[in-house]
Amino acid sequence: MQNQNFHEEIHAYPTAKLSVEHVYKEFTNSSGEHVRALEDVSLNINEGEFVCLVGPSGCGKSTLLNIIAGLEKPDSGMALLDGVPITGPGRDRMMMFQEHALFPWLDVIGNVMFGLKQKPNLTDKERLEVAKYYLFLVKMDRFAHANIHELSGGMKQRVALARSLAPNPKILLMDEPFSALDAMTRERLYGDIQDVWDKRRKTIVFVTHNVREAVCLGSRVVLFSPHPGRVRREFPIDLPRPRNINDHDLADMSSLITSELKGYQAAESD
């Protein structure tokens, strides 16, 4: 397939692409109590990084992802993309959730092409070529005209990934996209997403509570403390790729991060 027209220029890591500066966020629970989800969270994410946010349930990592997506606003502080404050959703950021959210009335390639309708600079032929390229990238090109109900859970998430990448967002936000899948399907997708990241070097922010998953995928793991969510420590992951979640070195790094996380949880419960 001739896809040279759709390759982005790959950069080293020049300057911070995404900045989170002193973000606080509170919610009111059903009892009327104020619950602080995030407390003074600051984070810089560079161009082309694959950053995994890890922490226990309720630590605010998904809330932070929603703030970056522009779906929620912080009570104070801000998130900036290329130095511009994020004030709402935008096509420069695409979100991928646990549920694939594909349109059942469209076939596979129709789903991928749907987001490309918002790019008026592309002809119908170019939109089709872009959609075919991304289906090829996620190994779903043979199923371009399949109906969504005919696909397995893992195949649906591959299509959702292609649909998220096709509009060429600056940042891909992923909120536990593989948590509902069985272990074998997840392992295959770990290899696929690493391959996609290696080819495209898209900036990815990935939320998970699975430490091994984070170490397998991320170039950096950011560890959050229990609520209120705070950045407690960052771990650069220098293991060679492609990574297998069962590798010994990966397991050792995961154990180190898990021990640190358990320490935070124990301290919070004292």
C-alpha positions, -999 to 999 in steps of 0.1 A, spaced: 0 0 0 13 34 -9 9 54 23 38 79 22 13 108 20 -1 100 54 31 97 74 37 125 99 72 139 104 87 122 134 104 145 159 128 137 188 113 152 220 119 190 215 96 208 240 67 199 262 36 194 240 12 190 269 14 208 302 -7 203 333 -1 231 358 -13 230 395 -47 214 387 -72 210 415 -106 193 410 -135 186 435 -168 169 431 -199 168 453 -210 133 462 -245 120 468 -243 130 505 -235 166 496 -199 163 507 -171 178 487 -146 152 476 -112 164 462 -103 142 432 -71 160 422 -47 181 443 -20 203 428 -13 180 398 15 192 375 28 172 346 47 178 313 43 154 284 67 157 255 60 153 218 58 116 209 58 102 244 37 73 255 28 82 291 8 59 313 -10 72 344 -13 45 371 -30 45 404 -58 29 425 -94 34 417 -106 69 427 -72 85 424 -84 110 398 -64 97 368 -95 95 346 -106 129 358 -73 143 347 -77 126 313 -112 143 310 -97 177 318 -70 172 291 -98 162 267 -117 193 275 -147 173 289 -143 187 324 -128 220 337 -104 222 367 -114 242 397 -80 259 396 -49 254 375 -49 246 338 -40 222 311 -22 236 280 -16 221 246 13 237 227 11 266 252 -26 272 246 -50 266 275 -75 238 269 -110 252 274 -131 225 257 -131 195 234 -112 197 201 -102 176 171 -65 179 182 -73 155 210 -91 121 205 -104 99 233 -106 62 233 -127 46 261 -133 11 276 -163 7 253 -156 9 216 -185 33 208 -186 23 172 -217 30 151 -235 -3 145 -252 10 113 -219 16 96 -194 -10 85 -158 -10 96 -144 13 70 -175 36 74 -167 40 111 -131 50 104 -142 74 77 -168 90 99 -144 113 117 -127 123 85 -158 140 73 -148 169 96 -116 174 75 -129 195 45 -94 196 29 -97 159 20 -115 146 -10 -137 115 -7 -110 94 -24 -83 107 1 -106 99 30 -110 64 18 -72 60 14 -66 74 49 -92 50 64 -76 20 45 -42 30 57 -52 30 94 -71 -2 91 -40 -17 76 -20 -3 105 -42 -20 131 -44 -53 111 -81 -49 102 -79 -42 65 -93 -76 56 -124 -67 76 -131 -33 60 -166 -41 50 -176 -63 79 -205 -53 102 -196 -43 137 -217 -70 153 -196 -96 134 -164 -85 152 -149 -98 184 -142 -74 213 -105 -71 204 -113 -64 167 -138 -37 177 -111 -20 198 -87 -22 168 -113 -4 147 -119 22 175 -81 28 175 -80 33 138 -110 57 140 -92 77 167 -59 79 147 -74 86 113 -81 124 119 -44 127 129 -49 143 164 -20 158 182 -27 136 213 -45 103 217 -61 98 251 -69 63 262 -90 55 293 -84 18 302 -93 7 266 -84 -30 271 -98 -36 306 -130 -54 294 -110 -79 272 -98 -113 280 -61 -118 289 -50 -133 256 -67 -106 235 -51 -79 257 -17 -94 251 -21 -93 214 -33 -57 215 -3 -48 236 19 -58 207 -3 -40 182 -4 -7 201 34 -8 205 37 -14 168 14 15 160 32 39 184 66 29 169 54 37 134 35 69 141 51 82 174 18 97 183 17 114 217 -4 90 239 -17 95 274 -30 61 287 -49 56 320 -48 22 337 -48 6 371 -27 -23 358 9 -17 365 22 -44 342 2 -30 314 16 4 320 52 -9 320 46 -29 289 33 0 269 47 33 283 79 52 278 71 67 312 49 57 340 34 84 363 23 70 396 -7 87 414 -14 84 451 -48 75 465 -74 103 467 -69 131 465 -49 123 434 -14 136 433 16 128 412 39 109 436 67 96 413 76 91 377 94 61 363 111 62 329 108 29 312 139 21 291 132 -16 284 137 -25 247 107 -29 224 87 -48 215 79 -57 251 61 -89 262 41 -85 294 56 -118 307 93 -108 303 113 -110 335 127 -75 333 92 -61 328 80 -81 358 108 -67 380 100 -31 370 63 -38 376 71 -52 411 91 -21 420 63 3 410 36 -19 427 56 -19 459 58 19 458 21 21 451 12 -2 480 34 19 503 13 50 494 -19 31 500 -7 19 534 4 54 544 -30 68 534 -49 42 555 -29 49 586 
